[in-house]
Amino acid sequence: MPEVTYEIIEHIGVISTSAKGYTKEVNLIRWNGNPAKVDIRDWSPDKQKMGKGVTLTEEQARELRKVLDNI
């Protein structure tokens, strides 16, 4: 399996923190050298381990915001 590379371009915010120090974060991340996308996932305190997450284009993130604004 090929190695996955990533670069956190911009830290947008923390949604929550677990008892073990993992944080659910929203970041702008460049995966495998591709254009950056909005990314929501859990991160270890040292940012070396990550959980499964979801990546969104800017347009998808804007649509998600519209949906969430209706809550």
PyMOL Python script that loads the backbone (N, CA, C, O; Angstrom):
from pymol import cmd

cmd.read_pdbstr("""\
ATOM      1  N   MET A   1       0.850  -1.174   0.000  1.00  0.00           N
ATOM      2  CA  MET A   1       0.000   0.000   0.000  1.00  0.00           C
ATOM      3  C   MET A   1       0.898   1.241   0.000  1.00  0.00           C
ATOM      4  O   MET A   1       1.827   1.331   0.803  1.00  0.00           O
ATOM      5  N   PRO A   2       0.629   2.191  -0.890  1.00  0.00           N
ATOM      6  CA  PRO A   2       1.463   3.400  -0.945  1.00  0.00           C
ATOM      7  C   PRO A   2       1.302   4.251   0.316  1.00  0.00           C
ATOM      8  O   PRO A   2       0.248   4.261   0.952  1.00  0.00           O
ATOM      9  N   GLU A   3       2.366   4.957   0.655  1.00  0.00           N
ATOM     10  CA  GLU A   3       2.340   5.832   1.820  1.00  0.00           C
ATOM     11  C   GLU A   3       1.480   7.063   1.541  1.00  0.00           C
ATOM     12  O   GLU A   3       1.550   7.657   0.465  1.00  0.00           O
ATOM     13  N   VAL A   4       0.677   7.428   2.523  1.00  0.00           N
ATOM     14  CA  VAL A   4      -0.165   8.624   2.423  1.00  0.00           C
ATOM     15  C   VAL A   4       0.608   9.784   3.038  1.00  0.00           C
ATOM     16  O   VAL A   4       1.104   9.687   4.160  1.00  0.00           O
ATOM     17  N   THR A   5       0.704  10.873   2.300  1.00  0.00           N
ATOM     18  CA  THR A   5       1.363  12.060   2.830  1.00  0.00           C
ATOM     19  C   THR A   5       0.332  13.158   3.031  1.00  0.00           C
ATOM     20  O   THR A   5      -0.668  13.235   2.317  1.00  0.00           O
ATOM     21  N   TYR A   6       0.596  13.996   4.007  1.00  0.00           N
ATOM     22  CA  TYR A   6      -0.323  15.103   4.270  1.00  0.00           C
ATOM     23  C   TYR A   6       0.447  16.294   4.811  1.00  0.00           C
ATOM     24  O   TYR A   6       1.518  16.157   5.402  1.00  0.00           O
ATOM     25  N   GLU A   7      -0.129  17.463   4.592  1.00  0.00           N
ATOM     26  CA  GLU A   7       0.418  18.705   5.124  1.00  0.00           C
ATOM     27  C   GLU A   7      -0.756  19.532   5.633  1.00  0.00           C
ATOM     28  O   GLU A   7      -1.666  19.869   4.875  1.00  0.00           O
ATOM     29  N   ILE A   8      -0.727  19.855   6.917  1.00  0.00           N
ATOM     30  CA  ILE A   8      -1.770  20.713   7.478  1.00  0.00           C
ATOM     31  C   ILE A   8      -1.439  22.145   7.067  1.00  0.00           C
ATOM     32  O   ILE A   8      -0.466  22.733   7.541  1.00  0.00           O
ATOM     33  N   ILE A   9      -2.259  22.690   6.184  1.00  0.00           N
ATOM     34  CA  ILE A   9      -2.050  24.034   5.657  1.00  0.00           C
ATOM     35  C   ILE A   9      -2.550  25.083   6.645  1.00  0.00           C
ATOM     36  O   ILE A   9      -1.894  26.098   6.877  1.00  0.00           O
ATOM     37  N   GLU A  10      -3.727  24.820   7.224  1.00  0.00           N
ATOM     38  CA  GLU A  10      -4.322  25.776   8.166  1.00  0.00           C
ATOM     39  C   GLU A  10      -5.151  25.028   9.195  1.00  0.00           C
ATOM     40  O   GLU A  10      -6.007  24.217   8.839  1.00  0.00           O
ATOM     41  N   HIS A  11      -4.901  25.297  10.463  1.00  0.00           N
ATOM     42  CA  HIS A  11      -5.721  24.761  11.549  1.00  0.00           C
ATOM     43  C   HIS A  11      -6.910  25.696  11.710  1.00  0.00           C
ATOM     44  O   HIS A  11      -6.741  26.877  12.016  1.00  0.00           O
ATOM     45  N   ILE A  12      -8.118  25.165  11.503  1.00  0.00           N
ATOM     46  CA  ILE A  12      -9.316  26.002  11.564  1.00  0.00           C
ATOM     47  C   ILE A  12      -9.918  26.002  12.965  1.00  0.00           C
ATOM     48  O   ILE A  12     -10.310  27.053  13.471  1.00  0.00           O
ATOM     49  N   GLY A  13      -9.993  24.816  13.601  1.00  0.00           N
ATOM     50  CA  GLY A  13     -10.536  24.791  14.955  1.00  0.00           C
ATOM     51  C   GLY A  13     -10.675  23.398  15.519  1.00  0.00           C
ATOM     52  O   GLY A  13     -10.606  22.406  14.793  1.00  0.00           O
ATOM     53  N   VAL A  14     -10.874  23.332  16.842  1.00  0.00           N
ATOM     54  CA  VAL A  14     -11.090  22.073  17.566  1.00  0.00           C
ATOM     55  C   VAL A  14     -12.569  21.977  17.904  1.00  0.00           C
ATOM     56  O   VAL A  14     -13.155  22.915  18.445  1.00  0.00           O
ATOM     57  N   ILE A  15     -13.165  20.838  17.581  1.00  0.00           N
ATOM     58  CA  ILE A  15     -14.581  20.610  17.885  1.00  0.00           C
ATOM     59  C   ILE A  15     -14.736  20.021  19.279  1.00  0.00           C
ATOM     60  O   ILE A  15     -15.635  20.411  20.025  1.00  0.00           O
ATOM     61  N   SER A  16     -13.849  19.069  19.639  1.00  0.00           N
ATOM     62  CA  SER A  16     -13.913  18.445  20.962  1.00  0.00           C
ATOM     63  C   SER A  16     -12.569  17.811  21.301  1.00  0.00           C
ATOM     64  O   SER A  16     -11.716  17.622  20.433  1.00  0.00           O
ATOM     65  N   THR A  17     -12.396  17.485  22.593  1.00  0.00           N
ATOM     66  CA  THR A  17     -11.188  16.821  23.077  1.00  0.00           C
ATOM     67  C   THR A  17     -11.608  15.642  23.927  1.00  0.00           C
ATOM     68  O   THR A  17     -12.468  15.782  24.797  1.00  0.00           O
ATOM     69  N   SER A  18     -11.005  14.460  23.686  1.00  0.00           N
ATOM     70  CA  SER A  18     -11.324  13.256  24.453  1.00  0.00           C
ATOM     71  C   SER A  18     -10.502  13.212  25.742  1.00  0.00           C
ATOM     72  O   SER A  18      -9.574  13.999  25.925  1.00  0.00           O
ATOM     73  N   ALA A  19     -10.853  12.290  26.621  1.00  0.00           N
ATOM     74  CA  ALA A  19     -10.124  12.118  27.882  1.00  0.00           C
ATOM     75  C   ALA A  19      -8.663  11.740  27.638  1.00  0.00           C
ATOM     76  O   ALA A  19      -7.805  12.035  28.470  1.00  0.00           O
ATOM     77  N   LYS A  20      -8.373  11.096  26.516  1.00  0.00           N
ATOM     78  CA  LYS A  20      -6.995  10.696  26.195  1.00  0.00           C
ATOM     79  C   LYS A  20      -6.227  11.790  25.462  1.00  0.00           C
ATOM     80  O   LYS A  20      -5.071  11.590  25.089  1.00  0.00           O
ATOM     81  N   GLY A  21      -6.848  12.926  25.255  1.00  0.00           N
ATOM     82  CA  GLY A  21      -6.173  14.046  24.625  1.00  0.00           C
ATOM     83  C   GLY A  21      -6.324  14.136  23.122  1.00  0.00           C
ATOM     84  O   GLY A  21      -5.805  15.067  22.505  1.00  0.00           O
ATOM     85  N   TYR A  22      -7.035  13.174  22.510  1.00  0.00           N
ATOM     86  CA  TYR A  22      -7.287  13.260  21.074  1.00  0.00           C
ATOM     87  C   TYR A  22      -8.256  14.409  20.815  1.00  0.00           C
ATOM     88  O   TYR A  22      -9.181  14.639  21.594  1.00  0.00           O
ATOM     89  N   THR A  23      -8.038  15.118  19.731  1.00  0.00           N
ATOM     90  CA  THR A  23      -8.915  16.231  19.395  1.00  0.00           C
ATOM     91  C   THR A  23      -9.600  15.982  18.054  1.00  0.00           C
ATOM     92  O   THR A  23      -8.983  15.502  17.104  1.00  0.00           O
ATOM     93  N   LYS A  24     -10.870  16.312  17.999  1.00  0.00           N
ATOM     94  CA  LYS A  24     -11.600  16.298  16.732  1.00  0.00           C
ATOM     95  C   LYS A  24     -11.439  17.692  16.164  1.00  0.00           C
ATOM     96  O   LYS A  24     -11.895  18.673  16.751  1.00  0.00           O
ATOM     97  N   GLU A  25     -10.777  17.772  15.001  1.00  0.00           N
ATOM     98  CA  GLU A  25     -10.394  19.069  14.455  1.00  0.00           C
ATOM     99  C   GLU A  25     -10.920  19.289  13.051  1.00  0.00           C
ATOM    100  O   GLU A  25     -11.210  18.350  12.310  1.00  0.00           O
ATOM    101  N   VAL A  26     -11.032  20.562  12.714  1.00  0.00           N
ATOM    102  CA  VAL A  26     -11.308  20.985  11.348  1.00  0.00           C
ATOM    103  C   VAL A  26     -10.033  21.676  10.868  1.00  0.00           C
ATOM    104  O   VAL A  26      -9.577  22.648  11.470  1.00  0.00           O
ATOM    105  N   ASN A  27      -9.464  21.161   9.776  1.00  0.00           N
ATOM    106  CA  ASN A  27      -8.228  21.695   9.224  1.00  0.00           C
ATOM    107  C   ASN A  27      -8.336  21.787   7.710  1.00  0.00           C
ATOM    108  O   ASN A  27      -9.185  21.144   7.091  1.00  0.00           O
ATOM    109  N   LEU A  28      -7.474  22.587   7.133  1.00  0.00           N
ATOM    110  CA  LEU A  28      -7.286  22.616   5.688  1.00  0.00           C
ATOM    111  C   LEU A  28      -6.033  21.787   5.433  1.00  0.00           C
ATOM    112  O   LEU A  28      -4.943  22.165   5.863  1.00  0.00           O
ATOM    113  N   ILE A  29      -6.178  20.648   4.730  1.00  0.00           N
ATOM    114  CA  ILE A  29      -5.080  19.697   4.568  1.00  0.00           C
ATOM    115  C   ILE A  29      -4.840  19.377   3.098  1.00  0.00           C
ATOM    116  O   ILE A  29      -5.779  19.217   2.318  1.00  0.00           O
ATOM    117  N   ARG A  30      -3.575  19.288   2.740  1.00  0.00           N
ATOM    118  CA  ARG A  30      -3.165  18.847   1.407  1.00  0.00           C
ATOM    119  C   ARG A  30      -2.779  17.370   1.543  1.00  0.00           C
ATOM    120  O   ARG A  30      -1.824  17.036   2.245  1.00  0.00           O
ATOM    121  N   TRP A  31      -3.526  16.492   0.868  1.00  0.00           N
ATOM    122  CA  TRP A  31      -3.268  15.051   0.892  1.00  0.00           C
ATOM    123  C   TRP A  31      -2.519  14.650  -0.372  1.00  0.00           C
ATOM    124  O   TRP A  31      -2.954  14.960  -1.482  1.00  0.00           O
ATOM    125  N   ASN A  32      -1.396  13.963  -0.204  1.00  0.00           N
ATOM    126  CA  ASN A  32      -0.611  13.431  -1.331  1.00  0.00           C
ATOM    127  C   ASN A  32      -0.298  14.483  -2.395  1.00  0.00           C
ATOM    128  O   ASN A  32      -0.289  14.186  -3.590  1.00  0.00           O
ATOM    129  N   GLY A  33      -0.044  15.708  -1.951  1.00  0.00           N
ATOM    130  CA  GLY A  33       0.338  16.771  -2.878  1.00  0.00           C
ATOM    131  C   GLY A  33      -0.801  17.364  -3.685  1.00  0.00           C
ATOM    132  O   GLY A  33      -0.574  18.236  -4.524  1.00  0.00           O
ATOM    133  N   ASN A  34      -2.020  16.908  -3.449  1.00  0.00           N
ATOM    134  CA  ASN A  34      -3.187  17.434  -4.167  1.00  0.00           C
ATOM    135  C   ASN A  34      -3.637  18.762  -3.559  1.00  0.00           C
ATOM    136  O   ASN A  34      -3.161  19.143  -2.490  1.00  0.00           O
ATOM    137  N   PRO A  35      -4.551  19.471  -4.233  1.00  0.00           N
ATOM    138  CA  PRO A  35      -5.059  20.722  -3.665  1.00  0.00           C
ATOM    139  C   PRO A  35      -5.656  20.493  -2.276  1.00  0.00           C
ATOM    140  O   PRO A  35      -6.241  19.443  -2.008  1.00  0.00           O
ATOM    141  N   ALA A  36      -5.504  21.469  -1.410  1.00  0.00           N
ATOM    142  CA  ALA A  36      -5.981  21.356  -0.027  1.00  0.00           C
ATOM    143  C   ALA A  36      -7.501  21.256   0.028  1.00  0.00           C
ATOM    144  O   ALA A  36      -8.214  21.842  -0.786  1.00  0.00           O
ATOM    145  N   LYS A  37      -7.980  20.489   1.022  1.00  0.00           N
ATOM    146  CA  LYS A  37      -9.411  20.332   1.264  1.00  0.00           C
ATOM    147  C   LYS A  37      -9.688  20.522   2.738  1.00  0.00           C
ATOM    148  O   LYS A  37      -8.797  20.379   3.575  1.00  0.00           O
ATOM    149  N   VAL A  38     -10.938  20.846   3.049  1.00  0.00           N
ATOM    150  CA  VAL A  38     -11.379  20.931   4.433  1.00  0.00           C
ATOM    151  C   VAL A  38     -11.458  19.496   4.960  1.00  0.00           C
ATOM    152  O   VAL A  38     -12.012  18.618   4.299  1.00  0.00           O
ATOM    153  N   ASP A  39     -10.904  19.264   6.145  1.00  0.00           N
ATOM    154  CA  ASP A  39     -10.793  17.915   6.694  1.00  0.00           C
ATOM    155  C   ASP A  39     -11.281  17.919   8.138  1.00  0.00           C
ATOM    156  O   ASP A  39     -10.908  18.789   8.925  1.00  0.00           O
ATOM    157  N   ILE A  40     -12.122  16.937   8.482  1.00  0.00           N
ATOM    158  CA  ILE A  40     -12.631  16.788   9.847  1.00  0.00           C
ATOM    159  C   ILE A  40     -12.260  15.383  10.313  1.00  0.00           C
ATOM    160  O   ILE A  40     -12.694  14.397   9.719  1.00  0.00           O
ATOM    161  N   ARG A  41     -11.450  15.287  11.385  1.00  0.00           N
ATOM    162  CA  ARG A  41     -11.053  13.979  11.913  1.00  0.00           C
ATOM    163  C   ARG A  41     -10.437  14.124  13.290  1.00  0.00           C
ATOM    164  O   ARG A  41     -10.158  15.233  13.746  1.00  0.00           O
ATOM    165  N   ASP A  42     -10.224  12.968  13.961  1.00  0.00           N
ATOM    166  CA  ASP A  42      -9.555  12.925  15.254  1.00  0.00           C
ATOM    167  C   ASP A  42      -8.049  12.873  15.057  1.00  0.00           C
ATOM    168  O   ASP A  42      -7.556  12.213  14.142  1.00  0.00           O
ATOM    169  N   TRP A  43      -7.318  13.578  15.926  1.00  0.00           N
ATOM    170  CA  TRP A  43      -5.860  13.614  15.896  1.00  0.00           C
ATOM    171  C   TRP A  43      -5.314  13.328  17.284  1.00  0.00           C
ATOM    172  O   TRP A  43      -5.885  13.748  18.291  1.00  0.00           O
ATOM    173  N   SER A  44      -4.185  12.597  17.325  1.00  0.00           N
ATOM    174  CA  SER A  44      -3.489  12.387  18.594  1.00  0.00           C
ATOM    175  C   SER A  44      -2.876  13.717  19.026  1.00  0.00           C
ATOM    176  O   SER A  44      -2.723  14.626  18.210  1.00  0.00           O
ATOM    177  N   PRO A  45      -2.526  13.832  20.305  1.00  0.00           N
ATOM    178  CA  PRO A  45      -1.947  15.097  20.777  1.00  0.00           C
ATOM    179  C   PRO A  45      -0.698  15.531  20.004  1.00  0.00           C
ATOM    180  O   PRO A  45      -0.464  16.730  19.847  1.00  0.00           O
ATOM    181  N   ASP A  46       0.113  14.573  19.515  1.00  0.00           N
ATOM    182  CA  ASP A  46       1.338  14.925  18.780  1.00  0.00           C
ATOM    183  C   ASP A  46       1.130  15.009  17.272  1.00  0.00           C
ATOM    184  O   ASP A  46       2.086  15.233  16.529  1.00  0.00           O
ATOM    185  N   LYS A  47      -0.099  14.835  16.814  1.00  0.00           N
ATOM    186  CA  LYS A  47      -0.470  14.898  15.391  1.00  0.00           C
ATOM    187  C   LYS A  47       0.187  13.797  14.545  1.00  0.00           C
ATOM    188  O   LYS A  47       0.231  13.912  13.320  1.00  0.00           O
ATOM    189  N   GLN A  48       0.700  12.726  15.185  1.00  0.00           N
ATOM    190  CA  GLN A  48       1.313  11.637  14.447  1.00  0.00           C
ATOM    191  C   GLN A  48       0.316  10.529  14.094  1.00  0.00           C
ATOM    192  O   GLN A  48       0.548   9.763  13.158  1.00  0.00           O
ATOM    193  N   LYS A  49      -0.776  10.441  14.826  1.00  0.00           N
ATOM    194  CA  LYS A  49      -1.821   9.448  14.558  1.00  0.00           C
ATOM    195  C   LYS A  49      -3.125  10.170  14.291  1.00  0.00           C
ATOM    196  O   LYS A  49      -3.411  11.218  14.870  1.00  0.00           O
ATOM    197  N   MET A  50      -3.912   9.581  13.393  1.00  0.00           N
ATOM    198  CA  MET A  50      -5.197  10.190  13.054  1.00  0.00           C
ATOM    199  C   MET A  50      -6.258   9.112  12.928  1.00  0.00           C
ATOM    200  O   MET A  50      -5.960   7.961  12.609  1.00  0.00           O
ATOM    201  N   GLY A  51      -7.487   9.498  13.179  1.00  0.00           N
ATOM    202  CA  GLY A  51      -8.610   8.603  12.992  1.00  0.00           C
ATOM    203  C   GLY A  51      -9.201   8.788  11.603  1.00  0.00           C
ATOM    204  O   GLY A  51      -8.754   9.627  10.820  1.00  0.00           O
ATOM    205  N   LYS A  52     -10.217   7.983  11.319  1.00  0.00           N
ATOM    206  CA  LYS A  52     -10.919   8.155  10.050  1.00  0.00           C
ATOM    207  C   LYS A  52     -11.636   9.501  10.067  1.00  0.00           C
ATOM    208  O   LYS A  52     -12.068   9.984  11.113  1.00  0.00           O
ATOM    209  N   GLY A  53     -11.747  10.078   8.906  1.00  0.00           N
ATOM    210  CA  GLY A  53     -12.385  11.384   8.840  1.00  0.00           C
ATOM    211  C   GLY A  53     -13.097  11.586   7.530  1.00  0.00           C
ATOM    212  O   GLY A  53     -13.337  10.648   6.770  1.00  0.00           O
ATOM    213  N   VAL A  54     -13.426  12.826   7.286  1.00  0.00           N
ATOM    214  CA  VAL A  54     -14.108  13.199   6.049  1.00  0.00           C
ATOM    215  C   VAL A  54     -13.400  14.422   5.471  1.00  0.00           C
ATOM    216  O   VAL A  54     -13.023  15.340   6.200  1.00  0.00           O
ATOM    217  N   THR A  55     -13.228  14.418   4.156  1.00  0.00           N
ATOM    218  CA  THR A  55     -12.652  15.576   3.484  1.00  0.00           C
ATOM    219  C   THR A  55     -13.707  16.175   2.570  1.00  0.00           C
ATOM    220  O   THR A  55     -14.500  15.464   1.954  1.00  0.00           O
ATOM    221  N   LEU A  56     -13.697  17.497   2.496  1.00  0.00           N
ATOM    222  CA  LEU A  56     -14.694  18.221   1.714  1.00  0.00           C
ATOM    223  C   LEU A  56     -14.010  19.278   0.857  1.00  0.00           C
ATOM    224  O   LEU A  56     -13.038  19.908   1.275  1.00  0.00           O
ATOM    225  N   THR A  57     -14.535  19.457  -0.344  1.00  0.00           N
ATOM    226  CA  THR A  57     -14.081  20.597  -1.137  1.00  0.00           C
ATOM    227  C   THR A  57     -14.622  21.862  -0.472  1.00  0.00           C
ATOM    228  O   THR A  57     -15.466  21.782   0.421  1.00  0.00           O
ATOM    229  N   GLU A  58     -14.149  23.004  -0.896  1.00  0.00           N
ATOM    230  CA  GLU A  58     -14.642  24.265  -0.330  1.00  0.00           C
ATOM    231  C   GLU A  58     -16.149  24.397  -0.556  1.00  0.00           C
ATOM    232  O   GLU A  58     -16.880  24.827   0.336  1.00  0.00           O
ATOM    233  N   GLU A  59     -16.604  24.029  -1.746  1.00  0.00           N
ATOM    234  CA  GLU A  59     -18.037  24.120  -2.041  1.00  0.00           C
ATOM    235  C   GLU A  59     -18.848  23.178  -1.150  1.00  0.00           C
ATOM    236  O   GLU A  59     -19.905  23.561  -0.650  1.00  0.00           O
ATOM    237  N   GLN A  60     -18.363  21.954  -0.948  1.00  0.00           N
ATOM    238  CA  GLN A  60     -19.057  21.013  -0.074  1.00  0.00           C
ATOM    239  C   GLN A  60     -19.108  21.538   1.362  1.00  0.00           C
ATOM    240  O   GLN A  60     -20.122  21.392   2.044  1.00  0.00           O
ATOM    241  N   ALA A  61     -18.015  22.145   1.818  1.00  0.00           N
ATOM    242  CA  ALA A  61     -17.986  22.710   3.170  1.00  0.00           C
ATOM    243  C   ALA A  61     -19.003  23.832   3.310  1.00  0.00           C
ATOM    244  O   ALA A  61     -19.659  23.949   4.345  1.00  0.00           O
ATOM    245  N   ARG A  62     -19.140  24.656   2.279  1.00  0.00           N
ATOM    246  CA  ARG A  62     -20.134  25.737   2.321  1.00  0.00           C
ATOM    247  C   ARG A  62     -21.557  25.167   2.386  1.00  0.00           C
ATOM    248  O   ARG A  62     -22.405  25.686   3.112  1.00  0.00           O
ATOM    249  N   GLU A  63     -21.810  24.109   1.630  1.00  0.00           N
ATOM    250  CA  GLU A  63     -23.138  23.470   1.649  1.00  0.00           C
ATOM    251  C   GLU A  63     -23.398  22.828   3.012  1.00  0.00           C
ATOM    252  O   GLU A  63     -24.515  22.898   3.526  1.00  0.00           O
ATOM    253  N   LEU A  64     -22.370  22.200   3.603  1.00  0.00           N
ATOM    254  CA  LEU A  64     -22.516  21.612   4.941  1.00  0.00           C
ATOM    255  C   LEU A  64     -22.875  22.707   5.946  1.00  0.00           C
ATOM    256  O   LEU A  64     -23.729  22.504   6.809  1.00  0.00           O
ATOM    257  N   ARG A  65     -22.232  23.847   5.834  1.00  0.00           N
ATOM    258  CA  ARG A  65     -22.541  24.953   6.747  1.00  0.00           C
ATOM    259  C   ARG A  65     -24.000  25.363   6.620  1.00  0.00           C
ATOM    260  O   ARG A  65     -24.666  25.592   7.630  1.00  0.00           O
ATOM    261  N   LYS A  66     -24.504  25.459   5.395  1.00  0.00           N
ATOM    262  CA  LYS A  66     -25.916  25.820   5.197  1.00  0.00           C
ATOM    263  C   LYS A  66     -26.829  24.808   5.864  1.00  0.00           C
ATOM    264  O   LYS A  66     -27.809  25.183   6.508  1.00  0.00           O
ATOM    265  N   VAL A  67     -26.514  23.522   5.716  1.00  0.00           N
ATOM    266  CA  VAL A  67     -27.318  22.457   6.318  1.00  0.00           C
ATOM    267  C   VAL A  67     -27.278  22.574   7.847  1.00  0.00           C
ATOM    268  O   VAL A  67     -28.315  22.490   8.504  1.00  0.00           O
ATOM    269  N   LEU A  68     -26.075  22.769   8.411  1.00  0.00           N
ATOM    270  CA  LEU A  68     -25.931  22.850   9.857  1.00  0.00           C
ATOM    271  C   LEU A  68     -26.573  24.095  10.432  1.00  0.00           C
ATOM    272  O   LEU A  68     -27.016  24.085  11.580  1.00  0.00           O
ATOM    273  N   ASP A  69     -26.632  25.165   9.660  1.00  0.00           N
ATOM    274  CA  ASP A  69     -27.273  26.388  10.142  1.00  0.00           C
ATOM    275  C   ASP A  69     -28.762  26.187  10.397  1.00  0.00           C
ATOM    276  O   ASP A  69     -29.378  26.989  11.099  1.00  0.00           O
ATOM    277  N   ASN A  70     -29.350  25.130   9.838  1.00  0.00           N
ATOM    278  CA  ASN A  70     -30.776  24.840  10.032  1.00  0.00           C
ATOM    279  C   ASN A  70     -31.076  24.041  11.293  1.00  0.00           C
ATOM    280  O   ASN A  70     -32.236  23.768  11.599  1.00  0.00           O
ATOM    281  N   ILE A  71     -30.031  23.667  12.022  1.00  0.00           N
ATOM    282  CA  ILE A  71     -30.262  22.893  13.262  1.00  0.00           C
ATOM    283  C   ILE A  71     -30.805  23.803  14.337  1.00  0.00           C
ATOM    284  O   ILE A  71     -31.066  23.353  15.453  1.00  0.00           O
TER     285      ILE A  71
END
""", "prot")
cmd.dss("prot")
cmd.show_as("cartoon", "prot")
cmd.util.cbc("prot")
cmd.orient("prot")
